[in-house]
Amino acid sequence: MLEQLLNNFFIKCEYIRDNVKMSKEYKEINECEGRIFDKLKKALDGEQLELFEKYADTTADLSAEENVSCFTAGLKAGFCLVIDLLNG
């Protein structure tokens, strides 16, 4: 049930985009990544480009799953702390 709650309410891209302020460093790294990605797309063709795009998608999916897992673990720890504090 907690996982469903997280998936349906807390972990929506729109929520994160609208409510989480990204650091200056994050923005700089994100822009750099975009420039490198664009250069690679221009340099590769055919099967190489297709393989690279699949790799990039898989890497992004893996990173997203890792972030969700870490967030979920942190939220569970926070809930446990609150329950312990409320129960004295």
URRASUL-V311799 format. One line per field, one symbol per residue. phi: phi as a letter, one per 30 degrees, with the letter a starting at -180 (. if undefined). burial: + if it has 16 or more other ideal C-beta (glycine too) atoms within 10 Angstrom, else -. A space follows every 50 residues. Layout:
BEGIN
phi = ???
burial = ???
END
This chain:
BEGIN
phi = .ddddddcbdccedddddbcdddddeddddddedddeddddddcbhdddd dddddddddddddddddddddddddddddddddddddi
burial = -----+----+--------------------------------------- ---------------------+----------------
END
